[in-house]
Amino acid sequence: MEKDRTVICKIISNMLDNPDKSGIYPTSTCYTSLELYIEQVRIEALGWALADACIFLDQGRDPRTENVPGILKRALEDLSK
């Protein structure tokens, strides 16, 4: 997803643009930023999945009968914004 690539490039660029006075890149800060981003994306995806299932239930449909490719397609479309 383009949104993920953009965030990852910003995190990596920030690390490469800010070496310490010895010229060492702050990799631990970079790793922490990447881990926090991944955690944020996971939380967003779980929230989206719950909301998607609730929409199905509100419509009187059973989310367990929905095909996975359809769910993934909607998730990718919605979460890439």
N, C-alpha and C positions, 0 to 999 in steps of 0.2 A: 504494500500500500504506500502511496506517495507520501501520505501524512507521516507514517512511521519513518520513512527514509529521511524526510526533512528533519524530524526531531533528532534522529540518530546522527545525521551529519552535523547538526548544530552542537550536539554534545561532544562529538569527536573533534570538531573544529575548535571548540572552546578549550579542550585539553591541549591540542597542538599549538594553539596561539598563546598559551600561558605556561611555558616551562618555568621552573624555579630558577634561582640565580645560578645554579650549577648546570642548567640546561636539561634537567630531568623533568619529564612530563608527569603531571599529576594523575597517574593512571587510577589510583584508588578513588579519587574524586570522580573520575569518568565512570568507573565501574558502579559507584554508588548512584550516579545520575541515571545510568542505563537501567539499573535494578529498580529504581523508583519509577521510571517510565514504564517498564514492563508491569510492575505492580498496578500502576494506574490503568493501563490498558486492560489488564485482566479484570479489574473491578468493573470497568466500563462494560466489558463483554458479558460478565455475569449479570449485571443490571439489565443489559439489553435482552439477554436470554429470558430473564424473569418477566420483563415487560412483554416480550413477544408471546410467552406462554399465557400470560394474563389476558392479552388481547384475544387470543384464541378462545379462552374460557369465556370471556365476556360475549363473544359471538356465538356461544353455545357449541363450539367445536372442541375436539379433544386434541391438545398439542402433541400427544404421544403418537397420533396417527399421521402427523405431518412428515413429509419426506425430508431427509437431512440435506440433500442438495438445495432444496427450496429455502430452508432455514439459513444455510450458509450464504446463499445468494443475497437474501435480505440483510443479513448481518454485515456482509462486506459492503453493501450499498450504504446502509445506515451509518456504520462505524467509520467509514472513510471520509465522512463530512467533517 
